[in-house]
Amino acid sequence: MADDQARKTPGDLNAKTYATAYTTRTQTDTGKGEAVTESAEIVLEDLPLPPADPEYAELGGVAMAAKYGLKQSGKRPPLVEYARQLWQRRHFITGYATAKNRSLYSNARLGQLWQLLTPILNVAVYFFVFGFLFSQSKNVPDFLLFLVVGVFLFNFLQTAMINGSRAISDQLVLIRALHFPRACLPISSTIIQLQQLGFSMVIVVVVALATGQPLSVEWLLIIPALLLQTVFCVGMALTVARMGSVLTDTAQLLPFITRTWMYVSGVMYSISSVTKGKGHAHIISDILYYDPPALFITVVRNCLIHVSPSSYATKAEYQSAVDAIHQPTYAWPALVAWALLAGVGGFVYFWKAEEQYGRG
């Protein structure tokens, strides 16, 4: 019936459009449920199209948006402007990091106490394995202090990279809901690890005093060393964050990569003990000493550990202890170079993909 009605519709189709609507009602008063179909003709008037905007026709969309100060949403800003936006959101970065840090152990019975217990238990395991089973404590001055510095500083780098690799992929809802520089997320994840390192450094100071190390002005050099390492860790976190936003398996690969890196960085042993007597020992030791994590660890160890000749029976034992905490000649310039290379390079590398985060 609909087709028949449509074919019978008269009129000028350029001026009017006809449609046929059908309504159905059921007679319930007779109890028979008879369906009666009624038709009604509805006339829809065609409205003329609005006239084209002459300004839009003249300028085009891009020029017209620029004239009225409109900006493309999500467009990557220039590098300097991007850095300025990050600085404006510094309170958000630190506040977000603090809130996330407090929530990490919110469901645990001991709560924030785990921030102290976790590094202590890690050191206890490494001290048992490398101090007793593998006898790495031989000829290493204050091996417990030597160990805690290595474990805590490398753990800072390791966790900053692993958590940084998930900073984008784990926060897609936030990224798609709000507009802000995406670098806020990996930077805040690094600040969380820096806050936890602060608890670990309290343990380092306690161990240093307990093992008889004297307070000295050199301890103050730990502050710039840790600041440089923080810049290095931020750069590494930004680098792996971009990788993790594309390849989500990055977070699963990084623990194996960083664990291998730890074993060649002198975290639990003295680098001099494994290079002495080897062919091309000087070249190998320089490569290992100037490895970024080994360099940060060595500098902090030398700030804390003081080796006294009177503590050793022979000159050979004293020299072996000195070699165990040997610091390369250009350690501080190398620290600055590594921090700038990783920090600036990682920042630029992350910024170049700013428009891609949260899409797809």
KOLPAZA-772320 format. One record per residue: x, y negated, z of N, C-alpha, C in turn; residue number from 1. Coordinates in steps of 0.1 Angstrom, whole numbers, plus 5000, padded with zeros to 4 digits. Each point is the difference from the previous one (the first is absolute). Layout:
! KOLPAZA-772320
(rec (X Y Z) (X Y Z) (X Y Z) NUM),
...
! end
This chain:
! KOLPAZA-772320
(rec (5008 5012 5000) (4992 4988 5000) (5009 4987 5000) 1),
(rec (5011 5001 5007) (5009 4988 5001) (5005 4997 4986) 2),
(rec (5003 5010 4992) (5005 4997 4986) (4989 4993 4992) 3),
(rec (4988 5005 5001) (4989 4995 4992) (4998 4985 5004) 4),
(rec (5000 4997 5013) (4998 4986 5004) (5011 4991 4995) 5),
(rec (5013 5006 5001) (5011 4991 4996) (4999 4997 4985) 6),
(rec (4995 5010 4992) (4999 4997 4985) (4989 4990 4997) 7),
(rec (4990 4999 5009) (4989 4991 4997) (5002 4986 5005) 8),
(rec (5012 4998 5007) (5002 4986 5005) (5002 4990 4989) 9),
(rec (4992 4989 5000) (5002 4990 4990) (5009 4989 5004) 10),
(rec (5002 4990 4992) (5006 4988 5003) (5014 4999 4994) 11),
(rec (5005 4988 5001) (5013 4997 4995) (5011 5004 5010) 12),
(rec (5008 5011 4997) (5010 5005 5009) (5011 4990 5003) 13),
(rec (5002 4991 4991) (5011 4990 5003) (4996 4990 5011) 14),
(rec (4987 4999 5002) (4995 4990 5010) (4996 5007 5013) 15),
(rec (4994 5012 4999) (4995 5007 5011) (5004 5015 5000) 16),
(rec (5001 5005 5012) (5002 5014 5001) (4989 5006 5008) 17),
(rec (4994 5011 4994) (4989 5006 5006) (5004 5014 5007) 18),
(rec (4994 5002 5011) (5003 5013 5007) (4986 5005 5005) 19),
(rec (4999 5013 5001) (4988 5006 5005) (5002 5007 5013) 20),
(rec (4993 4996 5010) (5002 5006 5013) (4988 5008 5004) 21),
(rec (5002 5011 5006) (4990 5009 5004) (4999 5001 5015) 22),
(rec (4988 5000 5005) (4998 5002 5014) (4991 5012 5002) 23),
(rec (5002 5008 5010) (4993 5012 5003) (4994 4999 5014) 24),
(rec (4987 5004 5001) (4994 5000 5013) (4992 5013 5001) 25),
(rec (4998 5005 5012) (4993 5013 5002) (4987 4997 5007) 26),
(rec (4989 5006 4995) (4987 4998 5007) (5000 5011 5011) 27),
(rec (5000 4994 5012) (5000 5009 5012) (4986 5001 5006) 28),
(rec (4990 4991 4995) (4987 5001 5007) (4992 5011 4995) 29),
(rec (5003 5006 4988) (4992 5011 4995) (5006 5013 5005) 30),
(rec (5013 4999 5005) (5007 5012 5005) (5005 5009 4989) 31),
(rec (4998 4996 4987) (5005 5008 4989) (5014 4996 4996) 32),
(rec (5005 4989 5004) (5014 4996 4997) (5002 4997 4985) 33),
(rec (4990 4994 4994) (5001 4997 4985) (5009 4988 4998) 34),
(rec (5009 5001 4991) (5009 4990 4996) (4995 4992 4989) 35),
(rec (4999 4986 5002) (4995 4991 4990) (5012 4991 4996) 36),
(rec (5003 4999 4987) (5011 4992 4995) (4994 4987 4994) 37),
(rec (5006 4989 5005) (4996 4987 4994) (5012 4993 4994) 38),
(rec (4998 4993 4990) (5012 4993 4993) (4997 4985 5000) 39),
(rec (5012 4993 5001) (4999 4986 5000) (5011 4995 4992) 40),
(rec (4998 4989 4992) (5011 4995 4992) (5006 4988 5006) 41),
(rec (5013 5000 5002) (5008 4989 5006) (5008 4994 4990) 42),
(rec (4999 4987 4999) (5008 4992 4990) (5012 4993 5007) 43),
(rec (5012 5003 4995) (5012 4994 5006) (5005 4990 4990) 44),
(rec (5001 4987 5004) (5005 4990 4991) (5015 5000 4999) 45),
(rec (5006 5000 4988) (5015 4999 4998) (5004 4986 5003) 46),
(rec (5010 4998 5009) (5005 4987 5004) (5013 4997 4991) 47),
(rec (5001 4988 4996) (5012 4997 4991) (5013 5001 5009) 48),
(rec (5011 5003 4994) (5013 5000 5007) (5004 4986 5004) 49),
(rec (5007 4998 5011) (5004 4987 5004) (5011 4995 4990) 50),
(rec (5001 4987 4999) (5010 4995 4991) (5014 5002 5005) 51),
(rec (5010 5002 4992) (5014 5003 5004) (5006 4988 5006) 52),
(rec (5008 5002 5010) (5007 4989 5007) (5011 4994 4991) 53),
(rec (4998 4988 4996) (5010 4994 4991) (5014 4999 5006) 54),
(rec (5001 4998 5013) (5014 5000 5006) (5006 5013 5000) 55),
(rec (4992 5011 5002) (5006 5013 5000) (5004 5004 4986) 56),
(rec (4992 4996 4990) (5003 5003 4986) (5012 4993 4996) 57),
(rec (5003 4988 5005) (5012 4992 4997) (5013 5005 5006) 58),
(rec (4999 5003 5014) (5012 5003 5007) (5002 5015 5001) 59),
(rec (4990 5008 5001) (5002 5014 5002) (5000 5003 5015) 60),
(rec (4999 5013 5004) (4999 5004 5014) (5012 4996 5008) 61),
(rec (5012 5003 4996) (5012 4998 5007) (5002 4985 5003) 62),
(rec (4999 4992 4990) (5003 4986 5001) (4989 4993 5009) 63),
(rec (4988 5005 4999) (4989 4994 5008) (5002 5004 5015) 64),
(rec (5004 5012 5002) (5003 5004 5014) (5011 4992 5006) 65),
(rec (5011 4998 4992) (5011 4991 5005) (4996 4986 5003) 66),
(rec (4991 4995 4991) (4995 4986 5002) (4993 4998 5013) 67),
(rec (4992 5010 5005) (4992 4999 5012) (5007 5007 5012) 68),
(rec (5013 5003 4998) (5007 5006 5012) (4997 5014 5004) 69),
(rec (4994 5008 4990) (4996 5014 5003) (5012 5009 4998) 70),
(rec (5002 5010 5008) (5012 5009 4999) (4995 5014 4999) 71),
(rec (5007 5008 4993) (4997 5014 4999) (5002 5007 5013) 72),
(rec (4989 5008 5004) (5001 5007 5012) (5010 5011 4999) 73),
(rec (5009 5001 5010) (5009 5011 5001) (5012 4998 4991) 74),
(rec (5002 4989 4994) (5011 4997 4991) (5013 4999 5009) 75),
(rec (5011 5005 4995) (5012 4999 5007) (5006 4986 5000) 76),
(rec (5002 4994 5012) (5005 4986 5000) (5015 5000 4998) 77),
(rec (5006 4989 4997) (5015 4999 4999) (5007 5005 5013) 78),
(rec (5012 5004 4998) (5007 5006 5011) (5001 4991 5012) 79),
(rec (5004 4987 4998) (5001 4991 5012) (4986 4998 5006) 80),
(rec (4990 4999 4992) (4986 4998 5006) (4996 5012 5007) 81),
(rec (5004 5012 4995) (4997 5012 5007) (5006 5001 5014) 82),
(rec (5013 4996 5000) (5007 4999 5013) (4993 4990 5010) 83),
(rec (4996 4989 4994) (4993 4990 5009) (4987 5006 5005) 84),
(rec (4993 5007 4992) (4987 5006 5005) (5003 5010 5011) 85),
(rec (5011 5008 4999) (5003 5009 5010) (5003 4993 5013) 86),
(rec (5008 4989 4999) (5003 4992 5012) (4987 4995 5007) 87),
(rec (4991 4996 4992) (4987 4994 5005) (4992 5011 5008) 88),
(rec (5002 5013 4996) (4993 5011 5006) (5009 5007 5010) 89),
(rec (5010 4994 5006) (5009 5007 5009) (4993 5004 5013) 90),
(rec (4990 4992 5004) (4993 5004 5012) (4991 5012 4998) 91),
(rec (4995 5001 4988) (4992 5012 4996) (5009 5012 5000) 92),
(rec (5012 4999 4994) (5009 5011 4999) (5004 5005 5014) 93),
(rec (5004 4991 5009) (5004 5004 5014) (4988 5005 5008) 94),
(rec (4989 4994 4998) (4988 5004 5008) (4995 5014 4995) 95),
(rec (5000 5002 4987) (4996 5013 4994) (5010 5011 5005) 96),
(rec (5013 4997 5000) (5010 5010 5004) (4998 5003 5015) 97),
(rec (4998 4990 5009) (4998 5002 5014) (4988 5009 5003) 98),
(rec (4989 4997 4993) (4987 5007 5002) (5002 5015 4995) 99),
(rec (5007 5002 4989) (5002 5013 4995) (5009 5008 5010) 100),
(rec (5010 4993 5005) (5009 5007 5010) (4993 5004 5012) 101),
(rec (4991 4992 5005) (4993 5003 5013) (4990 5012 4997) 102),
(rec (4995 5001 4988) (4991 5010 4997) (5006 5014 4998) 103),
(rec (5014 5000 4998) (5006 5013 4996) (4998 5011 5011) 104),
(rec (5001 4996 5013) (4999 5009 5010) (4988 4998 5009) 105),
(rec (4989 4994 4994) (4988 4997 5008) (4993 5012 5004) 106),
(rec (5001 5011 4993) (4993 5012 5003) (5008 5010 5009) 107),
(rec (5013 4996 5002) (5009 5009 5009) (4997 4996 5014) 108),
(rec (5002 5010 5009) (4998 4998 5014) (5010 4991 5006) 109),
(rec (5013 5001 4995) (5010 4991 5006) (5001 4986 4993) 110),
(rec (4992 4999 4989) (4999 4987 4993) (5013 4995 4995) 111),
(rec (5003 4987 5003) (5012 4993 4995) (5013 5005 5006) 112),
(rec (4999 5009 5010) (5012 5005 5006) (5007 5009 4990) 113),
(rec (4993 5005 4990) (5006 5008 4989) (5010 4992 4992) 114),
(rec (4999 4987 5000) (5010 4992 4993) (5014 5002 5006) 115),
(rec (5000 5003 5013) (5013 5003 5007) (5003 5014 5000) 116),
(rec (4990 5009 5001) (5003 5014 5001) (5004 5006 4987) 117),
(rec (4995 4995 4989) (5003 5006 4987) (5015 4998 4997) 118),
(rec (5006 4989 5001) (5015 4999 4997) (5008 5008 5010) 119),
(rec (4996 5000 5013) (5007 5008 5010) (5000 5015 4997) 120),
(rec (4989 5005 4996) (4999 5014 4996) (5008 5003 4988) 121),
(rec (5000 4991 4990) (5008 5002 4988) (5015 5001 5003) 122),
(rec (5005 4991 5009) (5014 5000 5004) (5003 5012 5008) 123),
(rec (4991 5005 5008) (5003 5012 5008) (5002 5012 4991) 124),
(rec (4992 5001 4989) (5001 5011 4991) (5013 4999 4992) 125),
(rec (5003 4988 4995) (5013 4999 4992) (5012 5002 5009) 126),
(rec (4999 4995 5013) (5012 5002 5009) (5002 5014 5003) 127),
(rec (4989 5008 5001) (5002 5015 5003) (5006 5007 4988) 128),
(rec (4995 4996 4988) (5004 5007 4988) (5015 4996 4996) 129),
(rec (5002 4987 4999) (5013 4995 4995) (5010 4999 5011) 130),
(rec (4996 4997 5012) (5009 4998 5011) (5005 5014 5006) 131),
(rec (4991 5009 5001) (5004 5013 5006) (5002 5011 4990) 132),
(rec (4990 5002 4991) (5001 5011 4991) (5011 4998 4989) 133),
(rec (5001 4988 4995) (5011 4998 4990) (5012 4992 5005) 134),
(rec (5000 4997 5012) (5011 4993 5007) (5005 4988 4993) 135),
(rec (4991 4992 4995) (5004 4987 4993) (5004 4990 5010) 136),
(rec (4998 5002 5013) (5004 4990 5010) (5015 5000 5003) 137),
(rec (5007 5009 4995) (5015 5001 5002) (5006 4988 4993) 138),
(rec (5009 4993 5008) (5008 4989 4995) (4991 4988 4996) 139),
(rec (4987 5000 5004) (4991 4988 4997) (4998 4993 5013) 140),
(rec (5003 4988 5001) (4998 4993 5013) (4985 4997 5003) 141),
(rec (4996 5004 5013) (4986 4998 5004) (4991 5005 4989) 142),
(rec (5000 5013 4998) (4993 5006 4989) (4985 4998 5002) 143),
(rec (4994 4999 5012) (4986 4998 5002) (4996 4986 4994) 144),
(rec (5008 4990 5004) (4998 4986 4994) (5002 5000 4985) 145),
(rec (5010 5007 4996) (5003 5001 4986) (4988 5006 4992) 146),
(rec (4994 5010 5006) (4989 5007 4994) (4987 4992 5000) 147),
(rec (4997 4993 5011) (4987 4993 5001) (5000 4988 4990) 148),
(rec (5012 4994 4998) (5000 4989 4991) (4998 5005 4986) 149),
(rec (5006 5011 4996) (4999 5005 4987) (4985 5005 4997) 150),
(rec (4995 5007 5010) (4986 5005 4998) (4990 4989 4999) 151),
(rec (5001 4990 5009) (4989 4990 5000) (5001 4991 4988) 152),
(rec (5012 4996 4996) (5001 4991 4988) (4996 5007 4987) 153),
(rec (5004 5012 4999) (4996 5007 4987) (4985 5003 5000) 154),
(rec (4995 5003 5012) (4985 5003 5001) (4992 4987 4996) 155),
(rec (5006 4988 5003) (4994 4988 4996) (4999 4999 4984) 156),
(rec (5011 5003 4994) (5000 5000 4985) (4991 5011 4994) 157),
(rec (5000 5012 5006) (4993 5011 4995) (4985 4998 5001) 158),
(rec (4995 4996 5011) (4986 4998 5002) (4995 4987 4992) 159),
(rec (5008 4990 4999) (4996 4988 4992) (4998 5004 4986) 160),
(rec (5008 5009 4994) (4999 5004 4986) (4988 5009 4999) 161),
(rec (4998 5010 5009) (4989 5010 4998) (4986 4993 5002) 162),
(rec (4999 4991 5010) (4988 4993 5002) (4997 4990 4989) 163),
(rec (5011 4994 4996) (4999 4990 4989) (4995 5006 4987) 164),
(rec (5004 5012 4997) (4995 5007 4988) (4985 5002 5000) 165),
(rec (4994 5000 5012) (4985 5002 5001) (4993 4987 5002) 166),
(rec (5007 4989 5001) (4994 4987 5004) (4989 4995 4990) 167),
(rec (5002 5003 4987) (4990 4996 4990) (4990 5010 4998) 168),
(rec (5004 5013 4998) (4990 5011 4997) (4990 5002 5012) 169),
(rec (5005 4997 5012) (4991 5003 5012) (4990 4988 5003) 170),
(rec (5002 4989 4993) (4992 4988 5003) (4993 4995 4988) 171),
(rec (4995 5009 4991) (4994 4995 4988) (4987 4993 5003) 172),
(rec (4993 5004 5010) (4987 4993 5003) (5003 4986 5004) 173),
(rec (5010 4998 5008) (5003 4986 5004) (5005 4992 4989) 174),
(rec (5008 5006 4991) (5006 4993 4988) (4989 4996 4991) 175),
(rec (4990 5008 4998) (4989 4997 4990) (4990 4991 5006) 176),
(rec (4999 4999 5013) (4990 4991 5007) (5005 4986 5002) 177),
(rec (5013 4998 5002) (5006 4987 5003) (5011 4996 4991) 178),
(rec (5002 4987 4998) (5011 4995 4992) (5011 4995 5009) 179),
(rec (5011 5006 4999) (5012 4996 5008) (5012 5006 4993) 180),
(rec (5012 4994 5003) (5012 5006 4994) (5002 5015 5005) 181),
(rec (5001 5009 4991) (5000 5014 5004) (5013 5004 5007) 182),
(rec (5010 4991 4999) (5013 5003 5008) (4998 4999 5015) 183),
(rec (4989 4994 5004) (4997 5000 5014) (4999 5014 5007) 184),
(rec (4995 5010 4992) (4998 5013 5005) (5013 5007 5003) 185),
(rec (5010 5002 4990) (5012 5007 5003) (5009 4992 5011) 186),
(rec (4999 4986 4999) (5007 4993 5010) (4995 5002 5014) 187),
(rec (4987 5001 5002) (4994 5002 5013) (5003 5014 5005) 188),
(rec (5001 5010 4990) (5003 5014 5005) (5015 5000 5005) 189),
(rec (5009 4992 4994) (5014 4999 5005) (5000 4994 5013) 190),
(rec (4992 4989 5002) (5000 4994 5013) (4995 5009 5011) 191),
(rec (4991 5009 4997) (4996 5010 5010) (5012 5008 5004) 192),
(rec (5008 5005 4991) (5012 5008 5003) (5010 4991 5008) 193),
(rec (5001 4987 4997) (5009 4991 5007) (4996 4999 5014) 194),
(rec (4987 4999 5003) (4995 4999 5013) (5003 5013 5008) 195),
(rec (4999 5011 4994) (5003 5013 5006) (5015 5001 5002) 196),
(rec (5008 4994 4991) (5015 5000 5002) (5003 4992 5013) 197),
(rec (4992 4989 5002) (5003 4992 5013) (4999 5009 5012) 198),
(rec (4990 5009 5001) (5000 5009 5011) (5012 5009 5001) 199),
(rec (5004 5005 4988) (5012 5009 4999) (5012 4993 5005) 200),
(rec (5002 4987 4996) (5012 4992 5004) (5001 4998 5015) 201),
(rec (4988 5000 5007) (5000 5000 5015) (5007 5013 5005) 202),
(rec (4997 5011 4994) (5007 5013 5004) (5015 4999 4997) 203),
(rec (5003 4994 4988) (5014 4999 4997) (5008 4992 5010) 204),
(rec (4994 4989 5005) (5007 4992 5010) (5001 5008 5013) 205),
(rec (4990 5007 5004) (5000 5008 5012) (5011 5010 4999) 206),
(rec (5001 5007 4989) (5010 5011 4998) (5014 4993 5000) 207),
(rec (5002 4989 4994) (5013 4993 5000) (5005 4997 5014) 208),
(rec (4991 4994 5008) (5003 4997 5014) (5003 5012 5008) 209),
(rec (4992 5010 4998) (5001 5013 5007) (5013 5007 4997) 210),
(rec (5005 4999 4988) (5013 5006 4997) (5012 4992 5003) 211),
(rec (4998 4988 5006) (5011 4992 5005) (5005 4990 4990) 212),
(rec (4993 4997 4989) (5004 4990 4991) (4998 4986 5006) 213),
(rec (5011 4992 4999) (4998 4986 5006) (4992 4991 4992) 214),
(rec (4993 4991 5006) (4993 4989 4993) (5010 4991 4993) 215),
(rec (4998 4997 4988) (5010 4991 4993) (4992 4991 4990) 216),
(rec (5007 4990 4995) (4994 4991 4990) (4998 5007 4987) 217),
(rec (5007 5010 4998) (4998 5008 4987) (4986 5006 4999) 218),
(rec (4994 5002 5012) (4986 5005 4999) (4990 4991 4993) 219),
(rec (5003 4987 5000) (4992 4990 4993) (5000 5002 4985) 220),
(rec (5011 5006 4995) (5001 5003 4985) (4989 5010 4996) 221),
(rec (4994 5007 5009) (4990 5010 4996) (4988 4993 4994) 222),
(rec (4997 4988 5005) (4988 4993 4995) (5001 4997 4985) 223),
(rec (5011 4993 4995) (5001 4998 4986) (5001 5013 4992) 224),
(rec (5006 5010 5005) (5001 5013 4993) (4986 5006 4998) 225),
(rec (4992 4999 5011) (4986 5006 4998) (4992 4991 4991) 226),
(rec (5002 4987 5000) (4992 4991 4991) (5004 5004 4985) 227),
(rec (5013 5002 4998) (5004 5004 4986) (4994 5014 4997) 228),
(rec (5000 5009 5009) (4994 5013 4997) (4985 4999 4998) 229),
(rec (4993 4991 5007) (4986 4998 4998) (4997 4995 4985) 230),
(rec (5008 4990 4996) (4999 4995 4986) (5002 5012 4990) 231),
(rec (5010 5008 5003) (5003 5012 4991) (4988 5009 5000) 232),
(rec (4994 5003 5012) (4989 5009 5001) (4987 4995 4993) 233),
(rec (4998 4987 5001) (4989 4993 4993) (5001 5002 4985) 234),
(rec (5012 4998 4995) (5003 5002 4986) (4997 5014 4995) 235),
(rec (5005 5009 5008) (4998 5015 4997) (4985 5003 5001) 236),
(rec (4993 4995 5010) (4986 5002 5001) (4992 4995 4988) 237),
(rec (5003 4988 4996) (4994 4994 4988) (5002 5008 4988) 238),
(rec (5012 5005 4998) (5004 5008 4989) (4992 5013 4999) 239),
(rec (4999 5008 5011) (4993 5012 5000) (4985 4998 5000) 240),
(rec (4995 4988 5005) (4986 4997 5000) (4995 4999 4986) 241),
(rec (5008 4994 4991) (4996 4999 4986) (5000 5014 4994) 242),
(rec (5010 5008 5003) (5001 5014 4995) (4988 5008 5005) 243),
(rec (4997 4999 5013) (4989 5007 5006) (4986 4996 4995) 244),
(rec (4999 4988 4995) (4987 4996 4994) (4997 5006 4987) 245),
(rec (5010 5005 4993) (4998 5007 4987) (5001 5015 5002) 246),
(rec (5011 5004 5007) (5002 5015 5003) (4998 5002 5014) 247),
(rec (4988 5005 5004) (4996 5002 5014) (5008 5011 5006) 248),
(rec (5007 5008 4993) (5009 5011 5005) (5013 4994 5006) 249),
(rec (5002 4987 4998) (5012 4994 5005) (5001 5002 5016) 250),
(rec (4989 4999 5007) (5000 5002 5014) (5004 5014 5004) 251),
(rec (4997 5010 4992) (5004 5014 5003) (5015 5002 4996) 252),
(rec (5005 4993 4991) (5014 5002 4996) (5010 4993 5009) 253),
(rec (4996 4989 5005) (5009 4991 5008) (5006 5007 5012) 254),
(rec (4992 5008 5008) (5007 5007 5012) (5012 5008 4996) 255),
(rec (4999 5007 4988) (5012 5008 4996) (5011 4991 4996) 256),
(rec (4997 4990 4993) (5011 4991 4995) (5007 4993 5012) 257),
(rec (4992 4994 5009) (5006 4993 5012) (5007 5010 5009) 258),
(rec (4995 5012 5001) (5007 5010 5009) (5014 5003 4994) 259),
(rec (5000 5001 4987) (5014 5003 4994) (5009 4987 5002) 260),
(rec (4994 4989 4998) (5007 4987 5003) (5006 5000 5014) 261),
(rec (4992 5004 5009) (5004 5000 5014) (5012 5009 5003) 262),
(rec (5001 5011 4993) (5011 5010 5002) (5013 4995 4994) 263),
(rec (4999 4990 4991) (5013 4995 4995) (5003 4986 5005) 264),
(rec (4993 4996 5010) (5002 4986 5005) (5006 5000 5014) 265),
(rec (5005 5011 5005) (5007 5000 5013) (4992 4997 5012) 266),
(rec (4987 5004 4999) (4991 4997 5011) (5003 5008 5012) 267),
(rec (5003 5013 4998) (5003 5009 5011) (5014 5005 5002) 268),
(rec (5009 4994 4991) (5014 5004 5000) (5008 4989 4996) 269),
(rec (5013 5001 5002) (5010 4990 4996) (5004 5002 4986) 270),
(rec (4999 4990 4992) (5004 5001 4986) (5015 5004 4998) 271),
(rec (5008 4995 5009) (5015 5003 4999) (5002 5015 5003) 272),
(rec (4992 5006 5008) (5002 5014 5003) (4997 5010 4988) 273),
(rec (4992 4995 4990) (4997 5009 4988) (5008 4996 4988) 274),
(rec (5007 4988 5001) (5008 4996 4988) (5015 5002 5003) 275),
(rec (5004 5002 5012) (5014 5001 5003) (5006 5013 4994) 276),
(rec (5011 4999 4993) (5006 5012 4995) (4995 5004 4986) 277),
(rec (4990 4994 4995) (4994 5003 4987) (5007 4993 4989) 278),
(rec (5000 5006 4988) (5005 4993 4989) (4993 4987 4996) 279),
(rec (5007 4990 4997) (4994 4986 4997) (4992 4996 5012) 280),
(rec (5005 5002 5012) (4993 4997 5013) (4997 4985 5001) 281),
(rec (5009 4992 4995) (4998 4985 5001) (4988 4996 4992) 282),
(rec (4999 5005 4987) (4989 4996 4992) (4987 5005 5005) 283),
(rec (5000 5013 5005) (4987 5006 5005) (4996 4992 5012) 284),
(rec (5009 4997 5009) (4996 4993 5013) (4995 4986 4997) 285),
(rec (5006 4993 4990) (4995 4987 4997) (4985 5000 4994) 286),
(rec (4998 5010 4992) (4986 5002 4995) (4990 5003 5011) 287),
(rec (5004 5008 5010) (4991 5004 5011) (4999 4988 5009) 288),
(rec (5011 4993 5003) (4999 4989 5010) (4992 4988 4994) 289),
(rec (5001 4997 4987) (4993 4989 4994) (4986 5004 4996) 290),
(rec (4995 5012 5002) (4986 5004 4998) (4992 4992 5010) 291),
(rec (4989 4993 4995) (4993 4990 5008) (4996 5005 5015) 292),
(rec (4993 5012 5001) (4997 5004 5014) (5012 5002 5009) 293),
(rec (5010 5006 4994) (5013 5003 5008) (5006 4987 5004) 294),
(rec (4999 4990 4991) (5007 4987 5003) (4992 4993 5011) 295),
(rec (4987 4999 5000) (4992 4994 5011) (5003 5007 5013) 296),
(rec (5000 5014 5000) (5002 5008 5012) (5014 4997 5006) 297),
(rec (5010 5000 4991) (5014 4998 5004) (5002 4987 5007) 298),
(rec (4994 4989 4994) (5002 4987 5006) (4994 4999 5014) 299),
(rec (4988 5005 5001) (4993 5000 5014) (5008 5008 5010) 300),
(rec (5005 5012 4995) (5008 5008 5009) (5012 4993 5005) 301),
(rec (5007 4992 4991) (5012 4993 5004) (4997 4988 5009) 302),
(rec (4988 4995 5000) (4996 4990 5009) (4998 5005 5014) 303),
(rec (4996 5013 5001) (4997 5005 5013) (5011 5009 5007) 304),
(rec (5007 5007 4991) (5010 5010 5006) (5014 4994 5000) 305),
(rec (5005 4999 5012) (5014 4995 5002) (5009 5012 5003) 306),
(rec (5010 5002 4993) (5010 5011 5002) (5012 4995 5007) 307),
(rec (5003 5005 5012) (5011 4996 5008) (5011 5010 4999) 308),
(rec (5013 4996 4998) (5011 5010 5000) (5001 5008 5013) 309),
(rec (4997 4993 5011) (5002 5007 5013) (4990 5011 5002) 310),
(rec (4990 5002 4992) (4990 5010 5001) (5004 5013 4994) 311),
(rec (5012 5000 4993) (5005 5012 4993) (5013 5004 5004) 312),
(rec (5003 5013 5001) (5012 5005 5005) (5012 4998 4990) 313),
(rec (4997 5001 4987) (5011 4999 4990) (4996 4989 4990) 314),
(rec (5010 4996 4993) (4998 4990 4990) (4992 5005 4988) 315),
(rec (5002 5013 4997) (4993 5007 4989) (4985 5000 5003) 316),
(rec (4996 5003 5013) (4986 5000 5004) (4994 4986 4999) 317),
(rec (5008 4990 5004) (4995 4986 4999) (4998 4996 4985) 318),
(rec (5009 5004 4992) (4999 4996 4985) (4988 5008 4994) 319),
(rec (4998 5012 5004) (4988 5007 4995) (4987 4994 5004) 320),
(rec (5000 4995 5012) (4987 4993 5005) (4998 4987 4992) 321),
(rec (5011 4993 4997) (4999 4987 4993) (4996 5003 4985) 322),
(rec (5005 5011 4994) (4996 5003 4987) (4985 5004 4999) 323),
(rec (4995 5006 5011) (4986 5004 5000) (4990 4989 4999) 324),
(rec (5004 4988 5004) (4991 4989 4999) (5006 4989 4991) 325),
(rec (5008 5004 4991) (5007 4991 4990) (4990 4992 4993) 326),
(rec (5003 4987 5000) (4991 4990 4992) (5008 4995 4988) 327),
(rec (4995 5001 4988) (5007 4995 4988) (5004 4985 5001) 328),
(rec (5010 4997 4993) (5005 4986 5000) (4989 4990 4996) 329),
(rec (4993 5003 4990) (4990 4990 4994) (4986 5004 5004) 330),
(rec (4998 5005 5012) (4987 5005 5005) (4989 4989 4999) 331),
(rec (5003 4988 5006) (4990 4990 5001) (4996 4994 4986) 332),
(rec (5010 4997 4991) (4996 4995 4987) (4992 5011 4992) 333),
(rec (5004 5013 5003) (4992 5011 4993) (4986 5000 5005) 334),
(rec (4998 4998 5013) (4987 5000 5006) (4991 4989 4994) 335),
(rec (5006 4988 4998) (4992 4989 4994) (4997 5003 4986) 336),
(rec (5010 5006 4992) (4997 5004 4986) (4989 5010 4999) 337),
(rec (5001 5010 5008) (4989 5011 4999) (4987 4994 5004) 338),
(rec (4999 4991 5010) (4987 4995 5004) (4994 4991 4989) 339),
(rec (5009 4992 4993) (4995 4991 4990) (4996 5008 4987) 340),
(rec (5008 5010 4997) (4997 5009 4988) (4987 5007 5002) 341),
(rec (4998 5006 5012) (4988 5008 5002) (4988 4990 5002) 342),
(rec (5002 4990 5008) (4989 4991 5004) (4995 4992 4988) 343),
(rec (5009 4993 4993) (4996 4992 4988) (4995 5009 4989) 344),
(rec (5008 5011 4997) (4997 5009 4989) (4987 5007 5002) 345),
(rec (4997 5005 5012) (4988 5006 5003) (4988 4991 4999) 346),
(rec (5002 4987 5005) (4989 4990 4999) (4996 4997 4986) 347),
(rec (5010 4998 4991) (4997 4997 4986) (4994 5012 4993) 348),
(rec (5005 5012 5003) (4995 5012 4994) (4985 5002 5004) 349),
(rec (4997 4998 5012) (4986 5001 5005) (4991 4989 4994) 350),
(rec (5005 4988 4999) (4992 4989 4995) (4996 5001 4986) 351),
(rec (5009 5007 4992) (4997 5001 4986) (4988 5009 4997) 352),
(rec (4996 5008 5009) (4988 5008 4998) (4988 4996 5009) 353),
(rec (5000 4987 5004) (4990 4995 5009) (4986 5002 4995) 354),
(rec (4998 4998 4987) (4987 5001 4994) (4995 5014 4999) 355),
(rec (5008 5010 5001) (4996 5014 4998) (4995 5007 5013) 356),
(rec (5004 4994 5011) (4996 5007 5013) (4985 5000 5002) 357),
(rec (4994 5012 5003) (4986 5001 5003) (4992 5002 4988) 358),
(rec (5005 5000 4988) (4993 5002 4988) (5000 5014 4996) 359),
(rec (4990 5004 4992) (4999 5014 4995) (4994 5009 5009) 360),
! end
